[in-house]
């Protein structure tokens, strides 16, 4: 499970983001949703997890059609440049 930053399309109303922002463990507003989640291609959605009332885990599904871009929280990345043999 990664910490995700999900940039939604302009078709997603701020009222919907305000509701998501009220969930414990997720923040949302101004076209950006942040929280722990995962991609579920078989459901055509991203799933964000939040702390539900009573201590359980809740899920919010964001359809791919509402997503403009996702940053899945890469923590460490390295790149090594190699020279080909000519």
N, C-alpha and C positions, 0 to 999 in steps of 0.2 A: 504494500500500500504506500503510495507516494503522496507527498504534499503537492497539491496541484494549484496552479493559477489558471483559471478558465476565463477567457475573454469571450463574452457572448455577443451575438449579433445585435444590431440596433432594434430588431423586431421583439426582443425580450423587454417587457416593460419594467420600469424601475419599481413598480408596485410588487412584481414577482420577486425581484431581488431583495426588496425590503422584508418579505416573508422569509426568504432563505436566510437573510442576515439575522433573523431572530432565533435561529437554531443554534444550540450550544456546540461550539467547535468549528463553525463555519462562519465566514464573513463574506458579505456581498454588497455591492453598490457601484454605481457609475460604470456599469458594463463589465465588472470583474467579480468573480467568485473565487474564494480561496478556502482550501480545506483538504483533508485527507480523502483520497479516493482512488478509483481505478477505472480503466476503460473496459467496457463490455461490448465488444463489437457484435456479438450475437444478439444483443438487445438494441443495437444502434444507439447506444447512449454512454455517457460517463456517469459514474455513480459516486456521490459524495457521502461520507459517513458523518453522522453527528450523534451527540449524546442525547438520547431520548429521556423523557421523564421516567422516573423509576429506575434509572441506571442502565437501561438497555441501549442497544445501538440502533439508530435509525438510518435510513437511506433516502437520498434524494437523487432521482434520475434526471439528467439533463440530456435531451435528445441531440444527436450529432447535428441536426439541422439548425439548432440554436447556437452552435459553437463556432466562433470565428477562429480561435487559436487556443492551444493548450500548452502550458509549460509544466512538465511533469516533475520538476524539482531535481534536476541532475545535481548531485552533491559533489562528485569528483569526476573530472574528465581530463584525460591526458592525450596528447597527440605526439607522435614521433615521425619526423620527416626522414624518409629513406631515399637513397639515390639508387636508381636502377642501374643494372650492368649494361653497358652499351656496346 
